Amino acid sequence: MAGDVRPEARPRADGEDGASRSPARKAQDAAAGVEDHRATSWVEAAGQSANGVVHMVIGGIGLSVAFGAGGSADQSGAMRALRETPVGGLALWVVGVALVALALHAFVIAVADSRGQRRNAMRAAGRGIGHAVVGGTALVFALGGSVDGEDATESFSTGLLQHPVGPWLLGVAGLVIAGVGIAFVIRGARRTFFEDVAPPRRFRRVVEALGAPGFIAKGVAVTIVGGLFIVAAVRHDPGETGGLDGALQSLTTVPGGVVALVAIAVGLIVYGVYCVARGVWAR
């Protein structure tokens, strides 16, 4: 992760030169050098700020859904909302480019950490894929196109369920997604997000007040998404799957769900503010 402590680069043994190192080692060394460049702090700041804006917009749409105004509370809905603002086109380009750059930064971290911190490398690669998807969505909207996250999720599930092992694969995907959500909840509860952000002492409590509920709210939402995948796998019904919007919309159909939806939506807004703080004070 951007804030993980990494071992110092291994000094070369006597007589070791570029020709004697494997391609993998060369790639790791190059990635470590890029990661240490001061420009990466600018990429982190811009990318995390863009990530924060997206989460704040999604949270706002979530509140709109909770109070009956409707909307699509996911990345696609956030991009539509941004496009409708007076600076919509510019905002989408800025968000898209910043998130794609942040994704590339995460992939660089994954390569650098693959030397001795495989778990951190996998987490960084996962973040990179997520940022790339959201950034790509923003660029599609910036170019005048459109993407519907819920339709894409249902189409994916439909194709998967047509195969004999499809339900099992969909169920495994649901378990993985739910596991990611639970990891977010644990990260918020244990305050381990401070591994990624180092605010000045006077702002530490503020960042804690943002990060703890923010991570928990996002984790709960992601866990619900995983649950929808599992339900779809058990019932062999692709219509049961859903992305973030489907997860939040599903809360409006259960007793007390609207209250939970409001709490999660506010939490996503708070998480967005935390992301901006992380960009400013990244380790």
Salt bridges, closest charged atoms under 4 A:
GLU16 OE2 - ARG10 NH2 3.37
ASP29 OD2 - ARG21 NH1 2.38
ASP29 OD1 - ARG115 NH2 2.49
GLU35 OE2 - ARG6 NH1 2.59
GLU44 OE1 - HIS105 ND1 3.12
GLU44 OE2 - ARG278 NE 3.65
ASP113 OD1 - ARG6 NE 2.72
GLU195 OE1 - ARG187 NH1 3.75
ASP196 OD2 - ARG187 NH2 2.65
ASP196 OD2 - ARG278 NH1 3.86
GLU208 OE2 - ARG191 NE 3.17
GLU240 OE2 - ARG235 NH1 3.08
